[in-house]
Amino acid sequence: MLSWIFIQLLLHLPNFFCAFITFNISKCYYQITDAFHQKGDVVIGAFFPIHTYYTGNKIPHSFLPYYYVDNYLQYNFKNYQYILALIFAIEEINENPNLLSNISLGFDFYNVRFTEKDTLMNACIWLTAHREKYILPNYKCGKKHLTAALTGTSWTTSAQMGTLFQLFKFPQLSFGPYDHILSDRNQYSSLYQMAPMASSLSLSIVSLLVHFRWSWVGLILPDDHKGNTILSDFRNEMERKGVCIAFVKMIPATWMSHFNKFWKNMDETNVIIIYGDIDSLEGLMRNIGQRILTWKVWVMNIEPHVIADYFMLDSFHGSLIFTHHYTERIEFTNFVQTVNPYKYPEDIYLPKFWYLFFKCPFSDIDCQLLNNCQFNASLDILPRHIFDVSMSDESISIYNAVYAVAHSLHEMRLQQVQMQPYENGEEIMFFPWQVISFLLYCNVSILIDQRSLDWRQKFNAEYDIINLWNLPNGLGRKVKVGSFSTNAPQGHQLSLTEQIIQWPEEFSEIPRSVCSESCGHGFRKLTLEGKAVCCYKCTPCADNEISNETDVDQCLKCPESHYANTEKNHCLQKAVSFLAYQDPLGMSLASIALCLSTLTAFVIGIFVKYRDTPIVKANNQALSYILLITLTFCFLCSLTFIGQPNKDTCIMQQITFGVVFTVALATVLAKAITVVIAFKATFPGRMIRWLMKSRAPNYIIPICTLIQVFICGIWMATSPPFIDQDFHAEHGHIIIFCNKGSSVAFHCTLGYLCFLALGGYTMAFLSRTLPDTFNESKFLSLSLLVFFCVWITFLPVYHSTMGKFMVATEIFSILASSTALLSFIFAPKCYIILFRPNENTFHYIRDKMHSRRNKSLKT
């Protein structure tokens, strides 16, 4: 790439490069007047800043006389394009038979010296056509028809001259940047601005910043009303788009190159916006060029008119420039190729070009160019940083202004012809103030962009984004890399071709300009107190929150059916979970329940097989069978708590649990009462005999069961159990479980069971002192005590667990309490039946009772 650039540079640098090292500059080069003229029937006044005089003892620059001149004269050859645009437009109009036929346009050029006295002096000279030292106001010496004045580029120049032209009601067209002060019709009624309004400039620049994620930028603005206005626009747009201002530097009216304090805090950001006009920024641009700031991206609204002393490096390489969009004029480029001092001998600047860049010598007698010059010399072969053949915004405004004046004169002439036809040879007669009314309502098709001229500046802005390629320094290529149009739909207003953008030398990729590094996925911004919103620190998202974009202010909370992944940048679907048979816990509990129910069935088999033995008969054989069968169902009812729940299983769980355990506890209570009645029957009373005959203990089971059924009925009728989901019990899972519905009804059911257990324990406790041959009261009391403790412990544990562990706790309590009843009541009996069969005989029982009676008699 660099080799190609060098080749192109060498091809475009002819022998005029030798002029850079020329030390003996001809005195004719520094001799110049402030005006020149081109004849015409109607004359336009042109006041352009092309050269500047200095005072004081200064030495000519050693090798850059065309710009960095430290002596009394400085040329700005880039501005010479203004004169060529003026000539180009006038020649087109003069050659057009349909526009101002038989009338030729001419111009009077006056250089603007940037001092109010000299500026007004030139304007007075032109208005009065007087060349003497003293000017007579309100007196016109010449016979030329003066139509309008073109002024610029500075708004101050147009304002200064506008006060004078206002007195004479003389039409004035400003070709500099649009300024709201100049649009004040009360103060400048005859002044019109050709440049479009920059109302969308701040929006377009901020859109570029947002596109490249440049959230921390600096601003350099002129210290005047335009700077204050654009600063307010930038603040509003940046605040709306989340861009922060790192610093604001206001350029004073008198720029001091040694004002080093101005450059403090510049290292805070890589991107700096420069806004202003050519005149107000000239000193700043020159200072930037001298400092070789190759690590900054400059975003500007004007092209820098700077020629640095350094061959390789340029501070403005990679800059992005916003210019108003216009259709390119190939005809102007062709016209520039034909311009030479011999074609326009009245031009005072072309000889300077040919002398400096094409080695054409001056005559020592009259300072005229000699004829021994290059015949193929042309301005279009000059480097672009010296002279650009592409029309600038100011040149386009000049071109449009000339056409606006021509069309106004044409319309005025047509109106005069209709009112009073001209005789042959009669000149056009008009006063300049008459042109104002035609300019005011002028609505013509301007050839430069095929757009209607609108003095009220009511059209949507469209900007071209230009990338400045100037590496090595002197290449000076301007490449269009994008555009911005307010006509485009929202979100598509900015168009960029990033691949062709060249950045400053310090950057190998798109530069970053942020106060704080971006917060990646899974993090959010936390604004620092007392800092700009762009200065923050990154903090991780909270639990179950994500951020899948960078620099988010708030994390997004995942829905309850989802959970955040480890990186917290995606919400993942939670898996549905419940206490399934496939789970190790569910499988273990189900296996225990089946084993215990099988063991209970085995005990039933033992009792059936040995039903005629004393130990089986002695403890109410029927109640033992009922209790064993009920315990089998108690173990099996725990299986309803395992597996995916549904509405039917949720209801079945609670009804089965309540009713089956009620039958079991009522049976134990009946057995305890039976033991008490049996031993009281040794000394029977009337009540005892009635209880034995009526078999009252057998009614305890149905009565207690009906009470529990009634409680469950009310429960199911008012607030039955239902399927519920727990999103928080287990990370990444949705736990499906049976909600009890009415917590009061559930606790009433459980309380009733504990009441039965407490009643059975009381009856067993009352029979603790009875003979123990047939007495199972101790085992009944112990089993009921364990049952009571299990369910009392169950309550706090149940309410402290979540999800399927809550279900497992209830299953474990069912199995533990059922096992307590089975083991403490029936294990001793099975032990005697299976391992001590000799003690399970009537003979052994009689001998034991006989020995016990003898022992009691001896005592």
ZAMARGU-4260 file (C-alpha; in steps of 0.2 Angstrom, whole numbers, plus 5000, padded with zeros to 4 digits):
<rodrens>
0) 5000/5000/5000 | 5014/5012/5005 | 5023/5009/4988 | 5008/5013/4978 | 5006/5029/4988
5) 5024/5034/4984 | 5022/5030/4966 | 5006/5040/4965 | 5014/5055/4974 | 5029/5055/4963
10) 5018/5055/4947 | 5009/5070/4954 | 5024/5080/4959 | 5032/5088/4944 | 5046/5099/4944
15) 5038/5112/4955 | 5044/5102/4970 | 5061/5110/4966 | 5052/5126/4970 | 5051/5121/4988
20) 5069/5122/4991 | 5071/5138/4981 | 5079/5151/4992 | 5079/5166/4981 | 5061/5171/4978
25) 5058/5185/4965 | 5052/5201/4972 | 5037/5200/4959 | 5030/5186/4969 | 5027/5198/4983
30) 5020/5212/4973 | 5001/5211/4971 | 4986/5222/4971 | 4970/5220/4980 | 4958/5219/4965
35) 4956/5214/4947 | 4941/5215/4935 | 4932/5206/4921 | 4921/5217/4910 | 4903/5215/4908
40) 4887/5224/4905 | 4882/5219/4923 | 4895/5217/4936 | 4895/5206/4952 | 4906/5211/4966
45) 4917/5197/4973 | 4925/5199/4990 | 4935/5184/4994 | 4950/5181/5006 | 4964/5175/4995
50) 4980/5183/5002 | 4984/5192/5019 | 4996/5206/5023 | 5007/5206/5038 | 5017/5220/5047
55) 5033/5219/5056 | 5050/5213/5053 | 5048/5195/5046 | 5059/5184/5036 | 5053/5174/5021
60) 5050/5156/5024 | 5065/5145/5018 | 5055/5133/5007 | 5036/5135/5009 | 5033/5152/5002
65) 5015/5147/4996 | 5008/5145/5013 | 5019/5146/5028 | 5026/5163/5025 | 5033/5173/5039
70) 5035/5188/5029 | 5022/5202/5025 | 5012/5192/5013 | 5003/5175/5014 | 4994/5166/5000
75) 4980/5154/5003 | 4980/5145/4986 | 4966/5134/4991 | 4954/5148/4992 | 4958/5153/4974
80) 4945/5140/4969 | 4932/5153/4974 | 4938/5164/4959 | 4938/5150/4947 | 4920/5145/4953
85) 4915/5163/4950 | 4923/5163/4932 | 4916/5146/4928 | 4898/5151/4932 | 4899/5168/4923
90) 4906/5160/4907 | 4892/5147/4908 | 4879/5160/4909 | 4887/5171/4896 | 4887/5156/4884
95) 4869/5152/4887 | 4857/5160/4874 | 4842/5157/4885 | 4848/5166/4900 | 4852/5185/4899
100) 4853/5185/4881 | 4863/5200/4874 | 4869/5204/4891 | 4886/5199/4898 | 4890/5197/4916
105) 4907/5203/4923 | 4914/5204/4940 | 4925/5215/4951 | 4936/5205/4963 | 4942/5213/4979
110) 4953/5204/4992 | 4947/5203/5010 | 4961/5208/5022 | 4952/5202/5038 | 4952/5220/5045
115) 4936/5229/5046 | 4943/5246/5040 | 4951/5238/5024 | 4935/5227/5021 | 4923/5242/5022
120) 4936/5252/5011 | 4935/5240/4997 | 4916/5239/4998 | 4915/5258/4997 | 4928/5259/4982
125) 4917/5246/4973 | 4901/5255/4976 | 4907/5272/4971 | 4919/5265/4957 | 4932/5278/4964
130) 4950/5275/4965 | 4956/5290/4974 | 4961/5291/4992 | 4945/5300/4997 | 4928/5292/4993
135) 4912/5302/4991 | 4897/5294/4999 | 4881/5292/4989 | 4891/5297/4973 | 4895/5284/4959
140) 4908/5289/4947 | 4908/5274/4935 | 4895/5268/4922 | 4895/5250/4926 | 4878/5242/4932
145) 4882/5234/4949 | 4870/5220/4953 | 4875/5211/4969 | 4890/5207/4980 | 4897/5190/4985
150) 4904/5190/5003 | 4913/5178/5014 | 4919/5166/5020 | 4918/5173/5038 | 4901/5178/5045
155) 4910/5193/5053 | 4915/5199/5035 | 4898/5197/5028 | 4891/5206/5044 | 4903/5221/5042
160) 4899/5223/5024 | 4881/5220/5027 | 4879/5236/5038 | 4886/5246/5023 | 4875/5237/5009
165) 4860/5239/5020 | 4861/5258/5019 | 4860/5257/5000 | 4848/5243/4999 | 4861/5233/4989
170) 4859/5215/4987 | 4872/5204/4996 | 4874/5185/4995 | 4885/5177/5008 | 4894/5161/5003
175) 4901/5156/5020 | 4893/5144/5032 | 4875/5148/5037 | 4874/5159/5052 | 4858/5164/5061
180) 4863/5181/5065 | 4864/5185/5046 | 4846/5179/5044 | 4840/5193/5054 | 4829/5203/5042
185) 4828/5218/5053 | 4846/5220/5053 | 4851/5213/5036 | 4836/5215/5025 | 4846/5214/5009
190) 4858/5199/5014 | 4855/5181/5008 | 4864/5166/5013 | 4868/5153/5000 | 4874/5139/5012
195) 4861/5127/5019 | 4857/5127/5037 | 4868/5115/5047 | 4853/5110/5058 | 4856/5092/5057
200) 4875/5092/5058 | 4875/5088/5077 | 4863/5074/5074 | 4874/5067/5059 | 4890/5068/5069
205) 4882/5060/5085 | 4875/5046/5074 | 4893/5042/5068 | 4899/5042/5086 | 4886/5030/5091
210) 4890/5019/5076 | 4908/5017/5081 | 4903/5016/5100 | 4913/5032/5103 | 4905/5037/5120
215) 4919/5049/5127 | 4924/5063/5115 | 4931/5080/5116 | 4924/5096/5108 | 4933/5111/5101
220) 4922/5126/5096 | 4924/5144/5092 | 4921/5156/5107 | 4906/5165/5099 | 4887/5163/5097
225) 4889/5149/5084 | 4900/5139/5096 | 4888/5141/5110 | 4873/5136/5098 | 4881/5121/5092
230) 4887/5116/5109 | 4869/5116/5115 | 4864/5105/5100 | 4878/5093/5103 | 4874/5092/5122
235) 4856/5088/5118 | 4860/5075/5104 | 4873/5067/5115 | 4863/5066/5130 | 4849/5058/5120
240) 4861/5045/5112 | 4871/5041/5128 | 4887/5050/5122 | 4897/5060/5135 | 4908/5075/5133
245) 4926/5073/5140 | 4930/5091/5138 | 4925/5107/5129 | 4938/5119/5122 | 4932/5136/5116
250) 4944/5144/5104 | 4947/5163/5108 | 4945/5176/5094 | 4964/5179/5094 | 4972/5162/5094
255) 4989/5161/5102 | 5000/5147/5096 | 5010/5147/5112 | 4994/5144/5122 | 4999/5127/5129
260) 4986/5127/5142 | 4974/5124/5128 | 4980/5107/5125 | 4978/5100/5143 | 4967/5085/5145
265) 4968/5081/5127 | 4974/5063/5131 | 4957/5059/5139 | 4950/5054/5123 | 4955/5048/5106
270) 4941/5057/5096 | 4939/5075/5096 | 4925/5085/5086 | 4931/5102/5079 | 4917/5114/5073
275) 4918/5131/5065 | 4922/5140/5049 | 4939/5142/5040 | 4943/5159/5047 | 4940/5155/5065
280) 4949/5138/5064 | 4964/5143/5054 | 4976/5146/5069 | 4970/5130/5078 | 4972/5119/5062
285) 4990/5126/5059 | 4994/5122/5078 | 4987/5105/5076 | 4998/5102/5060 | 5014/5108/5069
290) 5011/5096/5084 | 5009/5080/5073 | 4995/5073/5084 | 4994/5057/5075 | 4985/5048/5089
295) 4968/5058/5087 | 4953/5055/5076 | 4947/5072/5071 | 4929/5074/5066 | 4926/5091/5058
300) 4914/5100/5047 | 4927/5109/5037 | 4943/5103/5027 | 4959/5108/5036 | 4968/5121/5025
305) 4985/5116/5032 | 5002/5112/5024 | 5014/5105/5037 | 5033/5105/5036 | 5034/5086/5039
310) 5035/5075/5024 | 5029/5059/5031 | 5017/5062/5045 | 5001/5072/5045 | 4990/5076/5060
315) 4974/5075/5050 | 4977/5059/5041 | 4962/5048/5044 | 4951/5063/5049 | 4932/5062/5045
320) 4924/5077/5037 | 4906/5081/5036 | 4901/5091/5020 | 4885/5095/5012 | 4880/5083/4998
325) 4881/5090/4981 | 4882/5083/4963 | 4900/5082/4957 | 4903/5094/4943 | 4915/5086/4930
330) 4913/5102/4919 | 4922/5112/4933 | 4937/5100/4933 | 4938/5101/4914 | 4937/5120/4916
335) 4951/5120/4928 | 4962/5111/4916 | 4961/5125/4903 | 4965/5139/4915 | 4982/5148/4913
340) 4989/5165/4915 | 4988/5168/4896 | 4969/5164/4895 | 4965/5176/4909 | 4979/5190/4909
345) 4969/5201/4921 | 4970/5188/4935 | 4983/5193/4948 | 4985/5175/4956 | 4988/5164/4941
350) 5006/5171/4938 | 5010/5167/4956 | 5005/5149/4953 | 5015/5147/4937 | 5030/5155/4944
355) 5030/5145/4960 | 5025/5128/4954 | 5029/5128/4935 | 5046/5137/4936 | 5040/5152/4924
360) 5051/5167/4927 | 5045/5185/4929 | 5052/5198/4918 | 5063/5210/4929 | 5055/5225/4920
365) 5036/5224/4921 | 5035/5208/4932 | 5026/5199/4918 | 5028/5180/4915 | 5040/5176/4901
370) 5035/5164/4887 | 5047/5150/4891 | 5035/5140/4902 | 5028/5122/4901 | 5014/5121/4888
375) 5005/5107/4897 | 5005/5115/4914 | 4988/5114/4923 | 4982/5117/4940 | 4974/5100/4941
380) 4991/5092/4943 | 4995/5101/4959 | 4994/5091/4975 | 4977/5092/4983 | 4984/5100/4999
385) 4989/5115/4988 | 4975/5116/4976 | 4959/5105/4975 | 4950/5103/4958 | 4934/5097/4967
390) 4922/5110/4971 | 4921/5115/4990 | 4905/5120/4999 | 4910/5138/4997 | 4913/5137/4979
395) 4897/5128/4976 | 4888/5142/4986 | 4897/5155/4974 | 4891/5145/4959 | 4873/5145/4965
400) 4874/5163/4970 | 4879/5169/4952 | 4865/5159/4945 | 4853/5166/4957 | 4858/5184/4952
405) 4857/5179/4934 | 4840/5172/4935 | 4834/5186/4945 | 4840/5198/4932 | 4833/5188/4918
410) 4815/5188/4927 | 4817/5207/4930 | 4821/5210/4912 | 4807/5199/4906 | 4795/5209/4916
415) 4802/5226/4910 | 4800/5220/4892 | 4782/5216/4895 | 4779/5233/4902 | 4789/5243/4890
420) 4798/5235/4875 | 4816/5240/4873 | 4822/5248/4857 | 4837/5241/4848 | 4853/5245/4856
425) 4845/5252/4872 | 4853/5246/4888 | 4845/5237/4902 | 4840/5250/4916 | 4838/5245/4934
430) 4842/5249/4952 | 4851/5236/4963 | 4837/5237/4976 | 4825/5230/4962 | 4835/5214/4961
435) 4831/5211/4980 | 4813/5208/4977 | 4817/5195/4963 | 4830/5187/4974 | 4817/5185/4988
440) 4805/5175/4977 | 4818/5167/4966 | 4814/5148/4963 | 4826/5141/4950 | 4833/5125/4946
445) 4851/5126/4952 | 4862/5116/4940 | 4875/5111/4953 | 4863/5099/4962 | 4847/5100/4953
450) 4838/5107/4968 | 4827/5122/4970 | 4834/5137/4978 | 4825/5141/4994 | 4829/5156/5003
455) 4820/5150/5019 | 4832/5135/5020 | 4818/5123/5021 | 4825/5107/5014 | 4831/5091/5022
460) 4850/5090/5025 | 4861/5077/5017 | 4879/5075/5021 | 4894/5066/5013 | 4907/5059/5025
465) 4924/5062/5018 | 4939/5052/5025 | 4956/5062/5023 | 4970/5051/5016 | 4986/5061/5018
470) 5000/5048/5022 | 5013/5052/5017 | 5010/5070/5019 | 5005/5078/5003 | 4995/5064/4996
475) 4979/5074/5000 | 4966/5062/4994 | 4948/5064/5000 | 4938/5048/4999 | 4919/5048/5002
480) 4916/5034/5014 | 4898/5037/5019 | 4883/5048/5020 | 4870/5054/5031 | 4852/5059/5026
485) 4838/5065/5036 | 4826/5058/5022 | 4831/5040/5026 | 4820/5030/5038 | 4825/5030/5056
490) 4840/5018/5059 | 4845/5019/5041 | 4850/5038/5040 | 4869/5034/5042 | 4878/5024/5028
495) 4896/5019/5030 | 4909/5009/5021 | 4920/5005/5035 | 4932/4994/5025 | 4940/5009/5015
500) 4942/5020/5030 | 4960/5024/5034 | 4963/5028/5053 | 4977/5039/5060 | 4994/5030/5060
505) 4993/5025/5078 | 4978/5014/5075 | 4978/4997/5066 | 4959/4995/5068 | 4944/5005/5073
510) 4949/5017/5087 | 4941/5016/5104 | 4936/5031/5113 | 4927/5027/5130 | 4928/5033/5148
515) 4926/5015/5154 | 4928/4999/5146 | 4912/4990/5140 | 4903/4979/5151 | 4902/4962/5143
520) 4888/4950/5143 | 4883/4945/5161 | 4887/4962/5168 | 4878/4979/5170 | 4884/4997/5171
525) 4885/5005/5189 | 4887/5023/5187 | 4900/5031/5198 | 4894/5046/5209 | 4900/5063/5203
530) 4905/5056/5186 | 4898/5056/5169 | 4886/5043/5164 | 4899/5036/5152 | 4911/5033/5167
535) 4905/5018/5176 | 4911/5001/5183 | 4904/4984/5178 | 4895/4973/5191 | 4889/4956/5188
540) 4870/4953/5186 | 4860/4947/5201 | 4854/4930/5203 | 4842/4924/5189 | 4846/4940/5179
545) 4855/4941/5162 | 4862/4953/5150 | 4866/4948/5132 | 4871/4965/5126 | 4886/4976/5131
550) 4884/4991/5142 | 4867/4988/5148 | 4860/4999/5162 | 4849/4985/5169 | 4850/4966/5168
555) 4834/4957/5162 | 4826/4945/5175 | 4823/4928/5168 | 4805/4922/5168 | 4801/4910/5183
560) 4801/4896/5170 | 4819/4899/5166 | 4835/4902/5175 | 4851/4911/5171 | 4866/4901/5165
565) 4883/4902/5173 | 4889/4916/5162 | 4872/4925/5165 | 4870/4929/5146 | 4855/4917/5142
570) 4840/4911/5151 | 4838/4892/5150 | 4822/4883/5151 | 4820/4875/5169 | 4818/4856/5169
575) 4802/4849/5177 | 4806/4840/5192 | 4796/4830/5205 | 4800/4815/5217 | 4800/4802/5203
580) 4803/4783/5205 | 4819/4785/5194 | 4827/4797/5207 | 4838/4789/5220 | 4828/4797/5234
585) 4811/4791/5226 | 4818/4774/5222 | 4825/4772/5240 | 4809/4777/5248 | 4798/4766/5236
590) 4809/4751/5240 | 4808/4754/5259 | 4789/4756/5258 | 4787/4739/5247 | 4799/4730/5259
595) 4790/4736/5274 | 4773/4731/5267 | 4780/4714/5262 | 4786/4712/5280 | 4769/4717/5286
600) 4761/4704/5275 | 4774/4691/5282 | 4768/4695/5299 | 4750/4693/5294 | 4755/4676/5287
605) 4764/4671/5304 | 4748/4676/5314 | 4737/4667/5302 | 4748/4651/5303 | 4749/4652/5322
610) 4731/4659/5325 | 4728/4645/5338 | 4742/4649/5349 | 4740/4658/5365 | 4750/4673/5361
615) 4739/4676/5345 | 4723/4673/5354 | 4728/4682/5370 | 4729/4700/5362 | 4712/4701/5353
620) 4716/4692/5337 | 4703/4702/5326 | 4711/4718/5331 | 4728/4712/5327 | 4723/4707/5310
625) 4715/4724/5307 | 4730/4733/5313 | 4742/4723/5302 | 4731/4725/5286 | 4730/4744/5290
630) 4749/4745/5292 | 4751/4737/5275 | 4740/4751/5268 | 4750/4764/5278 | 4766/4758/5270
635) 4758/4757/5252 | 4750/4774/5254 | 4767/4782/5254 | 4769/4777/5236 | 4755/4789/5231
640) 4767/4803/5235 | 4780/4797/5223 | 4779/4800/5204 | 4772/4815/5194 | 4757/4822/5203
645) 4740/4825/5196 | 4724/4831/5203 | 4718/4814/5208 | 4734/4808/5216 | 4735/4824/5226
650) 4717/4821/5233 | 4720/4802/5236 | 4737/4806/5245 | 4728/4816/5259 | 4712/4805/5260
655) 4722/4789/5261 | 4734/4795/5273 | 4721/4802/5285 | 4709/4788/5284 | 4722/4774/5285
660) 4732/4781/5299 | 4715/4784/5308 | 4710/4766/5307 | 4728/4761/5313 | 4728/4772/5328
665) 4709/4768/5332 | 4714/4750/5332 | 4729/4753/5344 | 4717/4763/5355 | 4705/4748/5354
670) 4718/4736/5359 | 4724/4747/5374 | 4706/4748/5380 | 4703/4729/5377 | 4718/4726/5388
675) 4712/4737/5402 | 4694/4729/5401 | 4701/4711/5401 | 4711/4713/5417 | 4697/4723/5425
680) 4686/4708/5421 | 4695/4698/5434 | 4685/4708/5447 | 4670/4712/5435 | 4657/4725/5440
685) 4641/4729/5431 | 4649/4741/5419 | 4663/4730/5415 | 4652/4715/5412 | 4641/4726/5400
690) 4657/4732/5390 | 4663/4714/5388 | 4646/4708/5382 | 4643/4722/5371 | 4660/4722/5364
695) 4661/4741/5365 | 4680/4742/5359 | 4675/4736/5342 | 4665/4752/5339 | 4680/4763/5343
700) 4687/4760/5325 | 4672/4765/5315 | 4668/4780/5326 | 4685/4787/5325 | 4686/4784/5306
705) 4670/4793/5303 | 4676/4808/5312 | 4692/4808/5301 | 4681/4806/5286 | 4670/4820/5291
710) 4686/4831/5293 | 4693/4826/5276 | 4676/4829/5268 | 4675/4847/5274 | 4693/4849/5268
715) 4689/4842/5250 | 4674/4853/5249 | 4682/4869/5254 | 4700/4869/5248 | 4705/4853/5241
720) 4724/4849/5237 | 4730/4855/5220 | 4745/4854/5209 | 4757/4867/5212 | 4775/4872/5205
725) 4790/4878/5215 | 4802/4888/5204 | 4815/4892/5218 | 4817/4876/5228 | 4830/4869/5216
730) 4841/4879/5204 | 4837/4875/5186 | 4821/4865/5190 | 4803/4868/5192 | 4797/4857/5206
735) 4779/4850/5204 | 4771/4845/5220 | 4754/4843/5228 | 4749/4859/5237 | 4739/4855/5253
740) 4726/4868/5248 | 4719/4872/5266 | 4734/4872/5278 | 4721/4873/5292 | 4712/4857/5286
745) 4729/4848/5284 | 4734/4852/5302 | 4717/4847/5309 | 4719/4830/5301 | 4737/4828/5308
750) 4731/4835/5325 | 4717/4822/5325 | 4729/4808/5322 | 4740/4815/5336 | 4725/4816/5347
755) 4721/4797/5344 | 4739/4793/5347 | 4739/4803/5364 | 4723/4794/5369 | 4730/4777/5365
760) 4746/4781/5374 | 4736/4786/5390 | 4726/4770/5390 | 4741/4760/5388 | 4750/4770/5402
765) 4735/4766/5414 | 4738/4747/5411 | 4757/4747/5414 | 4755/4739/5431 | 4745/4724/5425
770) 4753/4707/5424 | 4764/4705/5409 | 4761/4688/5403 | 4747/4693/5391 | 4750/4712/5393
775) 4756/4721/5378 | 4752/4739/5385 | 4771/4743/5387 | 4773/4739/5368 | 4758/4749/5364
780) 4763/4764/5374 | 4781/4764/5367 | 4775/4763/5349 | 4762/4777/5351 | 4776/4787/5360
785) 4787/4785/5345 | 4772/4789/5333 | 4768/4805/5342 | 4787/4811/5342 | 4789/4807/5324
790) 4774/4818/5319 | 4778/4832/5331 | 4795/4832/5324 | 4788/4832/5306 | 4780/4849/5307
795) 4795/4860/5309 | 4805/4849/5297 | 4791/4849/5284 | 4790/4868/5284 | 4808/4871/5283
800) 4811/4861/5267 | 4806/4864/5250 | 4802/4855/5234 | 4803/4836/5233 | 4812/4836/5250
805) 4796/4842/5258 | 4787/4827/5250 | 4801/4815/5255 | 4800/4821/5273 | 4781/4817/5273
810) 4785/4800/5266 | 4798/4797/5278 | 4787/4801/5293 | 4773/4789/5286 | 4786/4775/5285
815) 4794/4779/5302 | 4778/4780/5311 | 4771/4765/5303 | 4787/4755/5306 | 4786/4760/5325
820) 4768/4753/5326 | 4774/4737/5317 | 4790/4734/5326 | 4785/4738/5344 | 4769/4729/5344
825) 4772/4714/5333 | 4791/4711/5334 | 4791/4703/5352 | 4776/4692/5347 | 4785/4686/5331
830) 4801/4683/5341 | 4792/4671/5353 | 4782/4663/5339 | 4797/4660/5329 | 4812/4658/5341
835) 4804/4653/5357 | 4789/4642/5353 | 4790/4633/5370 | 4784/4649/5378 | 4769/4650/5366
840) 4760/4635/5374 | 4746/4634/5387 | 4756/4622/5398 | 4771/4635/5399 | 4758/4649/5403
845) 4750/4639/5417 | 4767/4635/5425 | 4772/4653/5424 | 4756/4659/5432 | 4757/4645/5445
850) 4775/4650/5450 | 4771/4668/5451 | 4756/4664/5462 | 4767/4654/5474 | 4780/4668/5475
855) 4767/4680/5479 | 4760/4669/5493 | 4777/4667/5501 | 4779/4686/5501
</rodrens>
